[in-house]
Structure formats: C-alpha cells, structure tokens
Amino acid sequence: MAYVPVEKVTKVIKNKYEAIVVAAREARKINSAMRMVGREETKEKVTSRSLKRVGRGDVDFVYLEEQAAAPEAFLPPMENEQTNPI
C-alpha cells in the first residue's frame, strides 16, 4: 500500500479517525464501481486510491451533527412533491 501522510489527510478532515472512516467508505464505493464495470485488477490498491482522493479533497462528506441540524438540505427533492408558493 502506498504511503499517504496523515498531515495531508488531516488538512481536509481534521479528525484522523473520521478521515479513515470516510476513506473506507470511499474505497467501498470505488470497489463496487470497478466490479460493475468489470475491472477487478488495477495497478493501485483501492484503499490507496481512496486515501489519495480524501487527501486531495475530492470526497464529499457531511458530519452527522450538520445533517441533523438541517435534514432538508441533504435530501433530494421528491418527484411528486408539491411546493407551496406561500
């Protein structure tokens, strides 16, 4: 596995433990996407790729406290939902 400095990752996500959780979830996404496409083998491991993406800031994440404060902002609009103009 490639070496990714902790300082590089913690610039984006302040808590290193949260950064690892975000990177693990991103690795699962990358792995499932690669399986859907049919690419099983790559030069770089999925975990290394996800850590690099987190370090660059390419991964979007939301803290649970922020999501609980404004849950409507993180939900996609419903197709049949009527908006009230008032």
Backbone torsions as a table, in degrees:
resi	resn	phi	psi	omega
1	MET	NA	142.3	-179.9
2	ALA	-71.7	152.0	178.9
3	TYR	-86.2	122.0	175.1
4	VAL	-118.1	116.7	-177.4
5	PRO	-62.5	140.8	180.0
6	VAL	-62.5	-36.1	-179.1
7	GLU	-61.3	-35.1	179.9
8	LYS	-67.4	-39.7	-179.0
9	VAL	-75.5	-37.9	-176.7
10	THR	-77.1	-6.4	170.8
11	LYS	-69.8	-33.7	-179.3
12	VAL	-86.1	-49.6	179.2
13	ILE	-118.0	119.0	-170.9
14	LYS	-65.0	-36.6	-178.4
15	ASN	-92.9	122.0	-176.0
16	LYS	-66.8	-27.3	178.9
17	TYR	-72.8	-39.5	175.1
18	GLU	-66.0	-36.6	178.5
19	ALA	-61.6	-38.5	179.0
20	ILE	-68.5	-38.9	178.0
21	VAL	-64.4	-43.1	178.3
22	VAL	-63.8	-42.5	179.1
23	ALA	-64.9	-37.7	178.4
24	ALA	-65.3	-41.4	178.1
25	ARG	-66.1	-39.1	177.8
26	GLU	-65.7	-38.1	177.6
27	ALA	-63.2	-39.3	176.8
28	ARG	-64.0	-40.0	178.2
29	LYS	-63.9	-45.4	179.9
30	ILE	-62.8	-43.3	-179.1
31	ASN	-63.1	-44.5	-179.8
32	SER	-69.2	-35.1	177.3
33	ALA	-66.0	-40.1	178.8
34	MET	-66.0	-36.2	178.5
35	ARG	-68.8	-35.7	178.1
36	MET	-65.7	-37.6	-179.6
37	VAL	-76.3	-27.8	178.9
38	GLY	104.7	11.0	178.6
39	ARG	-98.9	109.8	-179.5
40	GLU	-95.6	-33.9	-174.8
41	GLU	-107.8	136.6	173.8
42	THR	-139.1	167.5	177.8
43	LYS	-71.2	-33.9	-174.3
44	GLU	-111.3	141.7	178.4
45	LYS	-70.5	153.0	-177.2
46	VAL	-64.1	-39.3	-180.0
47	THR	-65.7	-39.7	177.2
48	SER	-64.2	-42.7	179.4
49	ARG	-63.1	-41.3	-179.0
50	SER	-69.3	-38.7	176.7
51	LEU	-63.7	-38.6	176.9
52	LYS	-65.9	-39.5	178.4
53	ARG	-64.8	-39.5	177.4
54	VAL	-65.5	-41.5	179.6
55	GLY	-64.4	-33.7	177.3
56	ARG	-79.2	-16.8	-178.4
57	GLY	88.2	20.5	-179.1
58	ASP	-83.1	-8.1	-176.0
59	VAL	-104.0	126.0	176.6
60	ASP	-86.9	137.9	177.3
61	PHE	-146.8	157.2	-179.5
62	VAL	-132.0	132.5	174.0
63	TYR	-71.3	144.1	-177.9
64	LEU	-62.1	-33.2	179.0
65	GLU	-64.4	-39.8	179.0
66	GLU	-67.0	-40.0	-179.7
67	GLN	-68.0	-36.4	179.6
68	ALA	-70.6	-30.4	-179.5
69	ALA	-70.5	-37.0	-178.7
70	ALA	-139.5	73.5	-175.4
71	PRO	-65.7	-26.4	-178.7
72	GLU	-66.6	-30.1	-177.5
73	ALA	-69.1	-21.1	-176.2
74	PHE	-105.2	-1.2	179.4
75	LEU	-96.1	139.7	176.5
76	PRO	-71.7	150.0	179.9
77	PRO	-66.6	143.8	178.7
78	MET	-77.3	145.9	-177.8
79	GLU	-67.9	-41.8	-176.3
80	ASN	-96.3	11.1	-175.2
81	GLU	-76.3	130.1	178.0
82	GLN	-90.9	130.0	176.9
83	THR	-94.3	140.7	-179.4
84	ASN	-91.9	118.3	-177.2
85	PRO	-71.9	-9.7	-177.5
86	ILE	-87.2	NA	NA
